[in-house]
Amino acid sequence: VAAEREERRKLELAAMEDYAFKRMETKDTEFKKRITKASEQIREQKELSSTFITPENLDAAIDQALANPIDYNYAIDLKGNQYPGRDTPIVYEKNIEKTSA
């Protein structure tokens, strides 16, 4: 009886160790997946950060925005046709001074 009990305890212990090992492997693979995903997100954000406006390139970004105005005032019908909105000219302060003088 004692030998059977000892054999059963050994089997239960081996099963518990196997179960714990499998859980540790699962946790490890999940952790590696999370690390890989986080690394990918960090890499993407670093690539995007090259397009950010910084104090160094602020003047160039302002000049580019003023040189290429975009009018977002338009409508789109169900077929996807785009109808531009009002054609309001951009009025700069210099233009106001010229027209009022």
C-alpha positions, 0 to 999 in steps of 0.5 A: 500500500505504501509503495502504491501511495509513493508511486501515486505521489510521484505521478502526481508530482510529475504531472504538477511539474509538467503543468507548471512547466507548460504554464511557464512556457505559455507565459513566456511566449505571451511575454515575448509576443508582448515585447515584440508588439511593443518593439514594433510600436516603438519602431513605428513611432520613431519612424513617425517622429521624423515627420513631427514639427519641432522648434527647429523646423517650425518656420519651414512647416509654417512656410509650407502650410502658407504656400500650399493652402488646403480648403477642407470645405467640400461635400461628397455625394453618394457616388463619391463625387466631390463638390468644392465649397466656397472659393474664399481667397486667403486674406493675409495681413499684408493684403488687408493693409494694401486694400485699406491704404 
